[in-house]
C-alpha cells in the first residue's frame, strides 16, 4: 500500500508537468479550465498507476 502511494504521487507530478507542457505547446490559454483539465488527467493517470502497482504486487 505504501509503495502504491509513493509511486502514484511521483506519477502525479510527472504527468502534471508533461500535460501542462503539452497544453502550452498546443496554445491553450491559461485559466481555470486548463488547470482543472490538468488536475483531472493527472489524477486519473496516478490512479491507474496505483492500481497497476497493486495488481503487480498482488494486493488488488
C-alpha positions in Angstrom: 0.0 0.0 0.0 2.8 2.4 0.9 4.5 1.6 -2.4 1.4 2.5 -4.4 1.1 5.8 -2.6 4.7 6.7 -3.3 4.5 5.7 -6.9 1.2 7.4 -7.6 2.5 10.6 -6.0 5.5 10.6 -8.3 3.4 9.8 -11.3 1.0 12.6 -10.5 3.7 15.3 -10.6 5.4 13.9 -13.7 2.1 13.6 -15.5 1.1 17.1 -14.4 4.4 18.6 -15.7 4.1 16.9 -19.1 0.4 17.7 -19.6 1.0 21.3 -18.7 3.8 21.4 -21.2 1.7 19.8 -23.9 -1.1 22.3 -23.3 1.3 25.2 -23.6 2.6 23.8 -26.9 -0.9 23.5 -28.2 -1.6 27.1 -27.4 -4.4 26.6 -24.9 -4.8 29.7 -22.8 -4.0 29.5 -19.1 -7.1 29.6 -16.9 -9.3 27.6 -14.5 -10.5 25.2 -17.2 -7.0 24.2 -18.3 -5.9 23.9 -14.7 -8.9 21.6 -14.0 -8.1 19.5 -17.0 -4.5 19.1 -16.0 -5.6 18.1 -12.5 -8.2 15.6 -13.6 -6.0 13.9 -16.2 -3.1 13.8 -13.7 -5.3 12.2 -11.0 -6.6 9.6 -13.5 -3.1 8.7 -14.6 -1.9 8.5 -11.0 -4.9 6.4 -10.0 -4.2 4.0 -12.9 -0.5 3.8 -11.8 -1.5 2.9 -8.2 -3.9 0.3 -9.4 -1.2 -1.2 -11.6 1.2 -1.3 -8.7 -1.4 -3.0 -6.5 -2.1 -5.5 -9.3 1.5 -6.3 -9.8 2.2 -6.8 -6.1 -0.9 -8.9 -5.7 -2.9 -6.7 -3.3 -5.8 -5.9 -5.6 
